[in-house]
């Protein structure tokens, strides 16, 4: 392929993509930790008899 030059817009897209990926990953990890600590995950694993009206 040889030597490829990356122009201003290429660098801008590369940096924006890397920063966006890191921000998205951190945001999703934060949401998963928040969900785990707030008890929402426990509600999904409770006994179906406890929430009988949801499983009709």
C-alpha positions as CSV (number, residue, x, y, z in Angstrom):
1,X,0.0,0.0,0.0
2,X,2.9,2.3,0.5
3,X,3.2,5.5,2.5
4,X,-0.2,7.2,3.0
5,X,-0.4,10.8,4.2
6,X,-3.3,11.7,6.5
7,X,-4.6,15.2,6.0
8,X,-6.3,17.5,8.6
9,X,-9.7,16.0,8.1
10,X,-8.3,12.5,8.5
11,X,-6.6,13.3,11.8
12,X,-9.8,15.1,12.9
13,X,-11.9,12.0,12.2
14,X,-9.4,9.7,13.8
15,X,-9.2,11.8,17.0
16,X,-13.0,12.3,17.1
17,X,-13.6,8.6,16.6
18,X,-11.1,7.6,19.3
19,X,-12.5,10.1,21.8
20,X,-16.1,9.2,21.0
21,X,-15.3,5.5,21.5
22,X,-13.7,6.2,24.9
23,X,-16.6,8.4,26.0
24,X,-19.2,5.9,24.9
25,X,-17.4,3.0,26.6
26,X,-17.0,5.0,29.9
27,X,-20.7,6.0,29.7
28,X,-21.9,2.5,29.2
29,X,-19.7,1.2,32.0
30,X,-21.0,3.9,34.3
31,X,-24.6,3.0,33.5
32,X,-23.9,-0.7,34.2
33,X,-22.3,0.1,37.6
34,X,-25.2,2.4,38.4
35,X,-27.7,-0.2,37.5
36,X,-25.9,-2.8,39.5
37,X,-25.7,-0.7,42.6
38,X,-29.2,0.8,42.4
39,X,-30.9,-2.6,42.7
40,X,-32.4,-2.7,39.2
41,X,-30.5,-5.9,38.4
42,X,-31.9,-7.6,41.5
43,X,-35.4,-7.0,40.4
44,X,-34.8,-8.9,37.2
45,X,-33.7,-12.0,39.2
46,X,-36.5,-12.0,41.7
47,X,-39.0,-14.8,42.1
48,X,-41.7,-14.6,39.4
49,X,-44.3,-15.4,42.1
50,X,-43.5,-12.1,43.7
51,X,-44.5,-10.2,40.5
52,X,-47.2,-12.5,39.3
53,X,-49.0,-9.7,37.4
54,X,-46.0,-9.1,35.2
55,X,-45.7,-12.7,34.0
56,X,-49.3,-13.2,32.7
